Amino acid sequence: MQFFKGLLKIPELYYRDKDAVQTTAKTLNTKYWLHENGSRYHILASEVTVNRITFITMYEGGETSIEDVRENCEMFIEELCSAHGSQHLDAYSNQMKITEITLDSFCNLFSEDLLNKMYEDKSAIMGILHIDNTKFVCKEELLEPFSNYKQFTRRYLDNRELMRIRNGRVRSDSIVFQPVHYIVLENNAEILKQIDDELIYELRKAKRIVSRRCIHLSEDDVFKIQQYGHRIQNLNNLDGGIVFVDVSSDSVNDLVRTAYSETNHYRGRYAVVFHVNEDDEKSVEKIEKTCRLWPFFIICNKRLGRRDAIRQLLEVAKSNDIDISRKDCQEILKANGIKNEYTFDEINDMFRRWMLTVYNIEVYHPQYREMIEQYYSSDAGNADGLKELDELIGLRDVKELCRKIISFYEVQKLRRVFSDEIENIGMHMVFTGNPGTAKTTVARLMARILKQKGILSRGEMIEVGRADLVGKYVGWTAKTVKDYFHKAKGNVLFIDEAYSLVDDNNSFGTEAINTIVQEMENCRNDVVVIFAGYKKEMAEFIKANSGLESRISFFVDFPDYSGDELFGILKYLAKKDNYELGDDVYEKFMANMEMRNTQNGNGRLVRNEFEKAKLRQAQRIMGMAKKRRKEALFTLVGQDFGGEAI
């Protein structure tokens, strides 16, 4: 079934008796909603005012178009208008607005006061929907309008299943029976969405899915579905739709029973896709055991051994019309670090880098080979992190403590070489200080240094905040946090303003903190978590969970910069942008800083002042005679640091 809401403004109704028009609408209900003439379109006026008609439409089938809905609604409205002397429907019908809606939105219209006044007994109206409006109606979504062409960066569906889907149905009648259902094994939310998008596209293109209606079930719904005996009313009329189920090991049986509206009631008219964590074999077994009447196809971003990785590289090369040998594939793997397992994404990334930096240069532009090699050899990731740390302005105590931390981890690594009894210790830290005190910069350098010392395997920094970690619904947050820890393996996970996760009014923040504490322990071998924020607020944050403090090894406090240090930052920025500072800049700049609360900006405030100075310099230069401009282009003077900000 599909549901629609329509709106048509008819000014001529203003001159009619509104109550009489409503009475006519009630009588037309029998003809157009409860009719027995075999039509699949059911139309009902939900509101009639002095100049507007709002109506709702149900199509008793899997797929129809807005134009077909419009045509059937015009018949209804034409008869309504004709009964009251309005003969100019054509003048308004082109302005009719019709939008597709979900079943829960449709049901909400029945609770509106105006509809209650028009139809006192709604039981007959609701009966045709095959649902009991007093029971649980799950929230729905509408899939995007279908497009015949969609490009994917990579494919996850097995070629055999892809061909089975594309072969289509033997019969094209309206009943859409689903021959197979799906279990998607994936932890990463972004990859999971890509898999869902590909599966939805192929199923819709093959007419296995003919409705835009989509239901998403998760652990958050378990209490309600238990209360209503695992019966969701939406499923009774979801012909041609799709149900996604986020499975958790604790609630898998409840969710499976509900997805099929209890297994003995399922008629095969909607598709079901289970989302399961890739290592959760028990949940897969439970799904397959409970649902013995129909087969499942498993989709996963599977991990490949070296032999399969080489085979996949050959496949990717072939799809890009490039002929490579197995020896080339071995070199590609070697250049990216030999491992026992690879994902499809890693294989694709390896190939793209090889194609852009080796193959294309050798075949088409060998004259750039030396330049490319120099570029990658001077990659920022290869630059000496300790040297850059030492070159940072100020932060004497911070730099000294960071060196001690690095030495400590190096010693622990050496101890594990000579003794198997030495356990891995957590490497997590807390950075406290006001904005602009270089917390993020130092965290990024620490990631690189730990990589260069062989303590971390990758040495990148993944920066997140509350908005990245906290989901909209219960169950989403824990999965999102775990995905970020999975992404941060071998790296630093930098959680800025971590205290914002503490929220008495939102349990999702607490869920995020609890999951972070759990993952800090699970991933302590190859993930460094750095929490950052104001000193006072971070102290309160650490108290929010008893397990946090015990898992944090070091606390690093970042002091505010002194005036001379702020001026040193200005000189660094000016030199980097090829500017010189005039002799009178120091006095003007320091006076400027004294007028501002540097604790709210520190280094960031200096950068803002520098950018404003460049704007003032440009304005000053353009006011000079053309002959004098050249000598002033590369110098900032005190005048450029005075006056109001522009």
C-alpha positions as MATLAB code, in Angstrom:
seq = 'MQFFKGLLKIPELYYRDKDAVQTTAKTLNTKYWLHENGSRYHILASEVTVNRITFITMYEGGETSIEDVRENCEMFIEELCSAHGSQHLDAYSNQMKITEITLDSFCNLFSEDLLNKMYEDKSAIMGILHIDNTKFVCKEELLEPFSNYKQFTRRYLDNRELMRIRNGRVRSDSIVFQPVHYIVLENNAEILKQIDDELIYELRKAKRIVSRRCIHLSEDDVFKIQQYGHRIQNLNNLDGGIVFVDVSSDSVNDLVRTAYSETNHYRGRYAVVFHVNEDDEKSVEKIEKTCRLWPFFIICNKRLGRRDAIRQLLEVAKSNDIDISRKDCQEILKANGIKNEYTFDEINDMFRRWMLTVYNIEVYHPQYREMIEQYYSSDAGNADGLKELDELIGLRDVKELCRKIISFYEVQKLRRVFSDEIENIGMHMVFTGNPGTAKTTVARLMARILKQKGILSRGEMIEVGRADLVGKYVGWTAKTVKDYFHKAKGNVLFIDEAYSLVDDNNSFGTEAINTIVQEMENCRNDVVVIFAGYKKEMAEFIKANSGLESRISFFVDFPDYSGDELFGILKYLAKKDNYELGDDVYEKFMANMEMRNTQNGNGRLVRNEFEKAKLRQAQRIMGMAKKRRKEALFTLVGQDFGGEAI';
ca = [
       0.000    0.000    0.000;
       1.010    3.591   -0.648;
      -0.366    6.681    1.071;
      -0.718   10.267   -0.139;
      -1.853   13.629    1.156;
      -3.420   16.164   -1.216;
      -4.271   19.837   -0.940;
      -6.423   21.890   -3.317;
      -7.482   25.513   -2.862;
     -10.880   26.297   -4.412;
     -11.867   29.904   -3.664;
     -15.402   29.305   -5.001;
     -16.175   27.124   -1.988;
     -16.052   30.282    0.089;
     -19.528   31.152   -1.105;
     -20.985   27.719   -0.296;
     -22.307   26.333    2.942;
     -19.274   24.683    4.548;
     -21.400   22.260    6.591;
     -23.235   21.192    3.457;
     -19.937   20.579    1.657;
     -18.722   18.470    4.585;
     -21.941   16.471    4.521;
     -21.429   15.735    0.830;
     -17.834   14.683    1.557;
     -19.138   12.184    4.107;
     -21.486   10.621    1.563;
     -18.713   10.426   -1.029;
     -16.663    8.483    1.519;
     -18.772    5.400    0.832;
     -18.180    5.700   -2.894;
     -14.504    6.580   -2.970;
     -13.111    5.048    0.235;
     -15.304    2.066    1.015;
     -16.299    1.358   -2.587;
     -16.681   -2.184   -3.857;
     -16.077   -1.552   -7.553;
     -12.625   -3.091   -7.587;
     -10.660    0.181   -7.724;
      -7.381    0.180   -5.864;
      -7.559    3.914   -5.076;
      -9.317    4.905   -1.841;
      -9.943    8.632   -1.363;
     -11.211   10.455    1.705;
     -11.742   14.165    2.404;
     -10.037   14.804    5.725;
     -10.789   18.543    5.942;
     -13.125   20.946    4.142;
     -12.869   24.664    4.883;
     -14.392   27.691    3.163;
     -11.769   27.671    0.420;
      -9.692   24.498    0.688;
     -10.023   20.737    0.561;
      -7.483   18.425    2.174;
      -7.778   14.779    1.219;
      -5.913   11.542    1.854;
      -5.470    8.694   -0.599;
      -4.492    5.069   -0.230;
      -3.397    2.947   -3.179;
      -4.018   -0.714   -2.473;
      -0.972   -1.995   -4.294;
       2.764   -1.722   -4.406;
       3.498    0.983   -6.963;
       1.669    3.959   -8.464;
       2.526    7.449   -9.679;
       1.610   10.909   -8.459;
      -0.159   11.528  -11.763;
      -2.388    8.467  -11.339;
      -3.229    9.597   -7.809;
      -4.001   13.095   -9.123;
      -6.321   11.715  -11.799;
      -8.356    9.698   -9.283;
      -8.507   12.596   -6.830;
      -9.804   14.917   -9.561;
     -12.780   12.585  -10.026;
     -13.544   12.793   -6.314;
     -13.195   16.577   -6.153;
     -15.115   17.131   -9.378;
     -18.114   15.298   -7.975;
     -17.839   17.177   -4.680;
     -17.627   20.563   -6.395;
     -20.404   19.767   -8.888;
     -22.763   18.943   -6.055;
     -22.392   22.509   -4.844;
     -22.454   24.430   -8.101;
     -18.741   24.858   -8.625;
     -18.015   24.085  -12.285;
     -14.485   25.445  -12.654;
     -12.337   22.629  -11.346;
      -9.989   22.791  -14.359;
      -8.926   26.259  -13.314;
      -7.576   24.912  -10.009;
      -6.700   21.251  -10.569;
      -3.268   22.056  -12.001;
      -2.420   23.647   -8.659;
      -3.284   20.496   -6.709;
      -0.407   19.516   -4.417;
       0.030   15.791   -3.770;
       2.803   14.292   -1.657;
       3.503   10.711   -0.649;
       3.450   10.078    3.098;
       4.199    7.190    5.452;
       1.592    5.089    7.231;
       2.354    6.663   10.609;
       1.820   10.134    9.089;
      -1.362    8.818    7.482;
      -2.637    7.531   10.831;
      -1.828   10.841   12.499;
      -4.315   12.521   10.173;
      -7.045   10.424   11.776;
      -6.291   11.923   15.155;
      -6.779   15.508   13.979;
      -9.797   17.318   15.397;
     -11.212   18.315   12.017;
     -11.309   14.712   10.839;
     -12.932   13.645   14.090;
     -15.691   16.176   13.492;
     -16.299   14.969    9.949;
     -16.299   11.248   10.680;
     -17.553   10.258   14.095;
     -17.210    6.507   13.471;
     -13.777    5.856   12.013;
     -13.747    2.096   12.516;
     -14.967    1.423    8.968;
     -12.392    3.862    7.584;
      -9.551    2.189    9.465;
     -10.774   -1.323    8.728;
      -9.788   -1.133    5.082;
      -6.173   -0.578    6.142;
      -6.108   -3.987    7.827;
      -4.786   -2.429   11.016;
      -6.033   -1.634   14.470;
      -5.257    2.027   15.089;
      -5.106    1.413   18.825;
      -2.095   -0.863   18.363;
       1.559   -0.031   17.727;
       2.402    1.672   14.418;
       6.168    1.909   13.962;
       7.769    5.034   12.524;
       8.429    4.799    8.785;
      10.652    6.560    6.274;
      10.296    7.065    2.538;
      13.138    6.024    0.264;
      14.406    8.620   -2.193;
      12.583    8.692   -5.571;
      14.109    6.035   -7.778;
      16.622    6.936  -10.469;
      17.580    4.412  -13.163;
      21.210    5.522  -13.048;
      23.305    5.540   -9.910;
      27.076    5.340   -9.664;
      28.844    3.464   -6.860;
      32.489    3.930   -5.878;
      32.673    0.210   -5.165;
      30.407   -2.828   -5.098;
      29.702   -5.170   -2.184;
      27.065   -7.535   -3.624;
      28.379  -10.892   -4.763;
      28.236  -11.207   -8.567;
      26.100  -14.334   -8.370;
      23.417  -12.677   -6.240;
      23.671   -9.523   -8.333;
      22.862  -11.512  -11.468;
      19.995  -13.316   -9.722;
      18.466   -9.982   -8.742;
      18.911   -8.495  -12.198;
      17.242  -11.452  -13.900;
      14.005  -10.090  -12.486;
      10.686  -11.828  -11.921;
       9.008  -14.266  -14.270;
       5.601  -12.742  -13.599;
       4.961   -9.015  -13.295;
       1.745   -9.011  -11.251;
       1.369   -6.703   -8.248;
       2.124   -9.309   -5.578;
       5.835   -9.110   -4.836;
       7.052  -12.301   -3.193;
      10.584  -12.122   -1.767;
      12.569  -15.300   -2.595;
      15.504  -14.493   -0.303;
      16.383  -12.140    2.540;
      19.678  -10.562    3.574;
      22.110  -10.431    6.482;
      24.711   -7.657    6.262;
      27.834   -8.218    8.364;
      29.533   -4.867    8.943;
      30.606   -2.689   11.891;
      31.458    0.525   10.049;
      28.356    2.742    9.736;
      29.581    4.430    6.543;
      30.259    1.127    4.743;
      26.952   -0.273    6.038;
      25.122    2.627    4.398;
      26.954    2.002    1.116;
      25.897   -1.663    1.202;
      22.277   -0.714    1.953;
      22.261    1.855   -0.864;
      23.551   -0.691   -3.390;
      21.103   -3.383   -2.260;
      18.106   -1.009   -2.304;
      19.044    0.261   -5.764;
      19.330   -3.224   -7.282;
      16.135   -4.501   -5.635;
      14.154   -1.459   -6.795;
      15.545   -1.645  -10.315;
      14.499   -5.309  -10.495;
      11.023   -4.430   -9.108;
      11.599   -6.585   -6.033;
      10.933   -3.401   -4.058;
       8.134   -1.322   -5.590;
       7.208    0.864   -2.615;
       9.153    3.745   -1.087;
       7.977    2.792    2.406;
      10.794    1.667    4.695;
      10.727    0.545    8.345;
      13.825    0.566   10.561;
      13.782   -1.594   13.717;
      16.354   -1.522   16.497;
      16.814   -2.450   20.126;
      15.081    0.813   21.032;
      11.773   -0.677   19.780;
      11.993   -3.921   21.776;
       9.953   -2.744   24.776;
       7.069   -1.544   22.600;
       7.005   -4.621   20.387;
       7.015   -6.908   23.420;
       4.104   -4.928   24.823;
       2.115   -5.484   21.618;
       2.977   -9.151   21.199;
       5.654   -8.540   18.552;
       3.010   -7.256   16.122;
       3.762   -4.048   14.200;
       0.706   -2.821   12.345;
       2.712   -1.333    9.454;
       3.836   -4.777    8.348;
       0.305   -5.873    7.487;
       0.247   -3.571    4.436;
       3.926   -3.082    3.567;
       3.573   -4.852    0.211;
       6.657   -4.171   -1.890;
       8.447   -2.340    0.943;
      11.569   -3.093    2.968;
      12.435   -3.577    6.660;
      15.914   -2.955    8.104;
      16.724   -4.539   11.475;
      19.705   -3.444   13.587;
      20.424   -6.626   15.523;
      21.964   -6.677   18.971;
      22.875   -9.977   20.579;
      20.579   -9.350   23.566;
      17.437   -8.704   21.524;
      17.915  -10.750   18.353;
      14.988  -13.121   19.011;
      12.528  -10.287   19.695;
      13.623   -8.357   16.611;
      13.461  -11.411   14.321;
       9.965  -12.338   15.498;
       8.816   -8.758   15.037;
      10.365   -8.276   11.591;
       8.185  -11.088   10.306;
       5.145  -10.053   12.383;
       5.587  -13.456   14.000;
       6.882  -15.983   11.521;
       3.541  -17.668   10.815;
       1.981  -14.377    9.640;
       4.666  -13.358    7.126;
       3.419  -13.579    3.519;
       6.678  -12.813    1.719;
       5.520   -9.419    0.423;
       8.271   -7.249    1.884;
      12.049   -7.652    2.024;
      13.966   -7.913    5.301;
      17.606   -6.897    5.795;
      19.376   -7.660    9.088;
      22.368   -5.554   10.175;
      24.697   -7.693   12.302;
      28.165   -6.975   13.716;
      30.717   -8.802   11.594;
      31.994  -10.927   14.510;
      28.554  -11.792   15.914;
      28.205  -15.356   14.616;
      25.676  -16.293   17.313;
      23.155  -13.704   16.093;
      23.471  -15.004   12.529;
      22.801  -18.535   13.790;
      19.740  -17.361   15.735;
      18.310  -15.555   12.696;
      18.762  -18.551   10.431;
      17.401  -20.963   13.060;
      14.285  -18.862   13.715;
      13.610  -18.269   10.015;
      13.944  -21.757    8.558;
      11.261  -21.235    5.912;
      13.291  -18.895    3.688;
      16.972  -18.616    2.725;
      19.327  -15.771    3.611;
      22.104  -14.275    1.542;
      25.011  -12.853    3.561;
      26.705   -9.641    2.417;
      29.953   -8.487    4.011;
      32.930   -6.239    3.458;
      34.934   -9.406    3.923;
      38.588   -9.606    4.853;
      40.927  -11.191    2.353;
      44.089  -13.215    2.818;
      47.150  -12.404    0.674;
      46.155  -14.759   -2.140;
      42.623  -13.341   -2.341;
      44.005   -9.805   -1.998;
      46.161  -10.357   -5.093;
      43.152  -11.789   -6.928;
      41.106   -8.716   -5.948;
      43.871   -6.361   -7.128;
      43.809   -8.115  -10.501;
      40.004   -7.670  -10.621;
      40.214   -3.975   -9.757;
      42.945   -3.438  -12.359;
      40.853   -5.231  -14.991;
      37.828   -3.025  -14.217;
      40.099   -0.003  -14.796;
      41.380   -1.426  -18.110;
      44.888   -1.878  -16.716;
      46.900   -5.056  -17.278;
      49.098   -5.901  -14.293;
      50.965   -9.030  -13.242;
      50.916  -10.935   -9.956;
      54.404   -9.565   -9.319;
      52.999   -6.024   -9.614;
      50.308   -6.962   -7.093;
      52.914   -8.288   -4.663;
      54.855   -5.027   -4.995;
      51.681   -3.031   -4.289;
      51.031   -5.051   -1.123;
      54.650   -4.746   -0.067;
      54.648   -0.967   -0.545;
      51.681   -0.703    1.830;
      53.019   -3.070    4.474;
      52.540   -6.831    4.284;
      49.607   -8.019    6.419;
      47.669  -11.246    6.865;
      44.259   -9.745    6.059;
      42.929   -6.926    3.891;
      39.496   -5.378    3.348;
      38.076   -4.476   -0.039;
      38.470   -0.785    0.836;
      42.167   -1.230    1.625;
      42.692   -3.046   -1.687;
      40.919   -0.281   -3.606;
      42.937    2.435   -1.837;
      46.213    0.613   -2.549;
      45.373    0.252   -6.213;
      44.311    3.883   -6.642;
      47.517    5.175   -5.071;
      49.646    2.818   -7.194;
      47.746    3.797  -10.343;
      48.134    7.540   -9.686;
      51.705    7.567   -8.391;
      53.408    4.673  -10.196;
      51.520    3.363  -13.219;
      50.370    6.688  -14.710;
      53.777    8.284  -14.151;
      55.672    5.392  -15.764;
      53.344    5.085  -18.753;
      52.392    8.678  -19.489;
      54.594   11.166  -17.614;
      58.011    9.665  -16.746;
      59.443   13.201  -16.703;
      57.604   13.727  -13.368;
      59.000   10.605  -11.686;
      61.706   12.427   -9.744;
      59.329   15.158   -8.603;
      56.717   12.625   -7.419;
      59.329   10.639   -5.495;
      60.605   13.807   -3.819;
      57.040   14.832   -2.971;
      56.259   11.588   -1.174;
      59.650   11.387    0.499;
      59.026   14.846    1.974;
      55.470   13.941    3.022;
      54.497   15.650    6.285;
      54.024   12.191    7.754;
      57.751   11.548    7.280;
      58.916   14.854    8.722;
      60.628   14.683   12.113;
      57.790   15.092   14.616;
      60.079   15.658   17.600;
      61.872   18.461   15.776;
      58.566   20.154   14.968;
      57.469   19.754   18.589;
      60.644   21.476   19.782;
      60.119   24.312   17.280;
      56.677   25.181   18.673;
      56.671   28.576   20.372;
      56.382   28.476   24.176;
      54.918   25.363   25.854;
      58.193   24.545   27.611;
      56.604   22.311   30.282;
      54.285   20.678   27.753;
      57.147   19.751   25.438;
      59.216   18.385   28.314;
      56.320   16.195   29.520;
      55.595   14.971   25.976;
      59.225   13.865   25.599;
      58.980   11.952   28.882;
      55.756   10.287   27.730;
      57.349    9.223   24.449;
      60.432    7.867   26.255;
      58.209    5.959   28.669;
      56.333    4.227   25.834;
      59.612    3.423   24.051;
      60.930    1.731   27.199;
      57.697   -0.279   27.597;
      58.060   -1.427   23.991;
      61.646   -2.552   24.648;
      60.633   -4.388   27.830;
      58.021   -6.384   25.889;
      60.734   -7.427   23.425;
      62.707   -9.127   26.227;
      59.788  -10.427   28.294;
      56.449  -11.924   27.328;
      55.086  -11.213   30.798;
      55.020   -7.436   30.280;
      51.434   -6.408   29.604;
      50.441   -3.582   27.289;
      49.505   -0.463   29.201;
      46.989    2.155   28.133;
      48.420    5.166   26.315;
      45.410    7.466   26.795;
      45.838   11.115   27.823;
      43.975   14.275   28.817;
      44.963   17.665   27.364;
      43.579   20.641   29.306;
      43.804   24.334   28.546;
      42.069   27.349   27.072;
      41.291   27.634   23.337;
      44.245   28.352   21.070;
      46.907   26.849   23.335;
      47.997   24.300   20.667;
      46.296   21.214   22.145;
      45.200   19.976   18.709;
      48.589   20.749   17.146;
      50.486   18.842   19.839;
      48.056   15.894   19.608;
      48.656   15.684   15.856;
      52.433   15.769   16.394;
      52.203   13.117   19.111;
      50.360   10.812   16.674;
      53.136   11.221   14.115;
      55.949   10.787   16.677;
      54.396    7.612   18.097;
      54.206    6.237   14.554;
      57.828    7.136   13.858;
      58.880    5.431   17.098;
      57.007    2.276   16.106;
      54.507    2.609   18.964;
      51.494    3.257   16.709;
      51.032    1.495   13.376;
      49.575    4.394   11.332;
      50.047    7.670   13.211;
      47.085    9.736   12.008;
      44.732   11.798   14.169;
      40.972   11.175   14.049;
      39.243   14.248   15.515;
      35.684   13.932   16.854;
      33.248   15.794   19.077;
      29.876   15.154   20.696;
      27.978   15.544   17.402;
      30.084   12.774   15.840;
      29.680   10.292   18.689;
      26.117   10.685   19.943;
      23.373    9.096   17.818;
      19.725   10.058   17.483;
      18.312    6.845   18.916;
      19.229    4.345   21.616;
      21.620    1.768   20.210;
      23.049    4.067   17.554;
      25.517    5.785   19.881;
      27.348    2.639   20.999;
      27.691    1.455   17.418;
      28.935    4.872   16.263;
      31.569    5.031   19.021;
      32.781    1.515   18.175;
      33.013    2.481   14.498;
      35.279    5.423   15.356;
      37.518    3.218   17.488;
      37.706    0.740   14.596;
      38.671    3.610   12.291;
      41.226    4.882   14.821;
      43.208    1.626   15.048;
      46.884    2.530   14.844;
      46.007    6.207   15.329;
      45.149    8.879   17.884;
      41.441    9.432   18.586;
      41.182   13.090   19.625;
      37.897   13.857   21.454;
      37.535   17.635   21.685;
      35.404   19.236   24.415;
      34.826   15.752   25.813;
      32.868   17.138   28.786;
      30.007   18.015   26.403;
      29.151   14.291   26.477;
      28.026   14.712   30.096;
      24.370   15.686   29.797;
      21.830   14.979   32.539;
      18.973   15.367   30.063;
      20.311   12.968   27.433;
      21.172    9.365   28.235;
      22.855    9.043   24.832;
      25.833   11.056   26.107;
      26.178    8.647   29.027;
      25.934    5.742   26.568;
      28.793    7.314   24.579;
      31.006    7.680   27.671;
      30.353    4.094   28.812;
      31.196    2.751   25.347;
      34.342    4.913   25.147;
      35.577    3.505   28.474;
      34.929   -0.038   27.255;
      36.702    0.534   23.912;
      39.657    2.289   25.610;
      40.337   -1.011   27.337;
      39.590   -3.212   24.316;
      41.794   -1.174   21.956;
      44.568   -0.083   24.291;
      47.239   -1.875   22.245;
      46.899    0.276   19.130;
      44.655    3.283   19.854;
      45.595    6.378   21.851;
      42.617    8.405   23.091;
      43.295   12.059   23.883;
      40.498   13.959   25.645;
      40.752   17.760   25.341;
      38.980   20.758   26.857;
      38.932   23.356   29.622;
      40.739   22.314   32.811;
      37.837   22.677   35.265;
      35.270   21.050   32.979;
      37.621   18.165   32.151;
      38.092   17.456   35.860;
      34.307   17.094   36.195;
      34.195   14.935   33.070;
      36.728   12.473   34.492;
      34.508   12.048   37.559;
      31.479   11.225   35.370;
      32.606    7.612   34.970;
      34.554    5.654   37.545;
      36.484    3.790   34.850;
      37.823    6.867   33.062;
      40.551    7.997   35.455;
      42.013    4.492   35.839;
      42.445    4.211   32.057;
      44.178    7.578   31.582;
      47.954    7.481   31.865;
      48.914   11.162   31.545;
      47.410   14.585   32.171;
      48.988   17.433   30.173;
      48.084   21.033   31.048;
      48.549   23.705   28.366;
      49.188   27.174   29.888;
      48.147   30.439   28.236;
      50.776   32.149   26.118;
      52.648   35.171   27.475;
      52.601   38.421   25.516;
      56.073   37.816   24.082;
      55.097   34.275   23.080;
      52.025   35.613   21.280;
      54.255   38.043   19.408;
      56.559   35.129   18.569;
      53.546   33.351   17.009;
      52.836   36.494   14.977;
      56.443   36.570   13.695;
      56.153   32.893   12.719;
      52.908   33.480   10.796;
      54.358   36.546    9.058;
      57.523   34.701    7.992;
      55.481   31.758    6.735;
      53.398   34.114    4.528;
      56.494   36.026    3.337;
      55.834   39.246    5.305;
      58.213   41.395    7.344;
      57.121   43.216   10.495;
      57.916   46.897   10.928;
      59.687   48.177   14.048;
      56.474   49.734   15.399;
      54.413   46.517   15.159;
      55.451   45.138   18.574;
      54.069   48.118   20.508;
      50.787   48.227   18.549;
      50.322   44.461   18.721;
      50.950   44.255   22.471;
      48.545   47.140   23.100;
      45.978   45.255   21.059;
      46.483   42.091   23.106;
      46.115   43.970   26.410;
      42.678   45.163   25.288;
      41.547   41.580   24.636;
      41.043   38.522   26.798;
      43.746   36.347   25.294;
      42.525   33.357   27.315;
      39.589   33.119   24.900;
      41.817   32.892   21.852;
      45.551   32.629   22.531;
      47.224   31.495   19.279;
      43.894   31.565   17.435;
      43.460   35.224   18.412;
      46.926   36.022   16.994;
      46.001   34.380   13.676;
      42.806   36.472   13.523;
      44.777   39.670   14.214;
      47.279   38.701   11.519;
      44.512   38.178    8.938;
      42.914   41.523    9.841;
      46.313   43.211    9.539;
      46.703   41.863    6.000;
      43.319   43.323    5.079;
      44.236   46.712    6.553;
      47.591   46.603    4.740;
      45.809   45.962    1.452;
      43.512   48.913    2.061;
      46.506   51.091    2.992;
      48.508   50.095   -0.080;
      45.652   50.763   -2.494;
      45.488   54.304   -1.079;
      49.139   54.936   -2.018;
      50.516   56.307   -5.238;
      51.286   53.447   -7.675;
      55.056   54.146   -7.562;
      55.174   53.553   -3.791;
      53.096   50.352   -3.683;
      55.834   47.861   -4.584;
      58.052   48.665   -1.598;
      55.110   48.224    0.818;
      53.758   44.904   -0.502;
      55.737   42.660    1.837;
      55.778   44.711    5.057;
      53.206   45.029    7.838;
      53.478   48.150    9.972;
      51.974   49.237   13.275;
      49.170   51.059   11.497;
      47.960   47.697   10.175;
      47.412   46.460   13.741;
      45.459   49.468   14.985;
      41.888   50.710   14.669;
      38.668   48.775   14.593;
      38.578   45.304   13.117;
      37.248   45.179    9.584;
];
